[in-house]
């Protein structure tokens, strides 16, 4: 079946976000930083904010659990914009080329509803999606929950079999495959343009 739709995850695909960009200088001690990110401000905690919990509530919950780390926990979202280092230029370039084609372009991202507007305002390439973006924090659902893909499919009246989904996360890719999407898993070495061409995508 011909591919008509191209769906982008954002973090790790179009945006380079990593808490280490802030905490490396904050701690000046890699071992302590890694301990903090693995055990205190871990992914499982941050993803609840992506699921729709407010940053303030998430922060207070963690401060109560780990009062001795209060200063560091509060620094997390206070310095979130430093963690959003930049776009990923080679992949954004592919997105810009796709703008001039007949493919429908969508975003499907695990992102807090409170922090996503900052990215929208500061990176112009998001305008290419013309608002066709499903944000986990708004929907109160996160990948790899299949329901968030169904929201995208139903909202924009598209079919998984006619869509390619691009993400850096293995679990998300596996779920998308099980829902009949074509998939591309990216890492820093991936040539996204070549991977799309392999699927028969004609890039302008």
C-alpha positions, 0 to 999 in steps of 0.5 A: 500500500502506498505511503501517504503520511509521515509521522514524526516523534520529536525528542531524539528525532527532531529535537536534542533534549537531555537533562545532562546538558544542564546537570553536567555543569550543575553537579560538575561530578558525572557520577553524582549526576548519573546517580541523580538522573537514574534514581531521583529524577528518573525517566519514570518520574519525568514521563508522568509529566509527559502524561499530563501531570503538572510540573508543579505536582511532579516536583512536589511529589519527588521533593517529598520522596527525596527531601535531601535532593530538593534543590536539585529536583526543583532545578530540573524544570526551572532549567528545562530550556537548557536541557533542550539544547537544539534541533537535530539539523540533518533530520530537520532538513529532511522534514523541510524537504518533505514540506514541498511534497504531497505527503501529509506530515504529523507529529506524535510526541511524548511531551509535557503540555506545559513545556511544549509551547516553548519548543513551538515558539522557538523552533520554526520548523514545527510550523511545517506540521500546521498544527497536526501534532498529538501531544501526550501531555494534552491527551493524558496518554503516552507512547507506547500506549496504543490509544495515542496512535488511535487518537492520531489515526481517528483525528486526522482520518488516516490509515496506519498501513499508509503511514510511516512512523519515525521514533528513536524509542524501541518500545514505541517502534514495536508498538507502531509495527504491531498497529500496522505502521511502517516504521523507521527507528532513528539513532544519531547515525541514521540517515533519515532521508535514505531510510525514507527513500528505501520505503519508496518515499519521494523527497523533494 
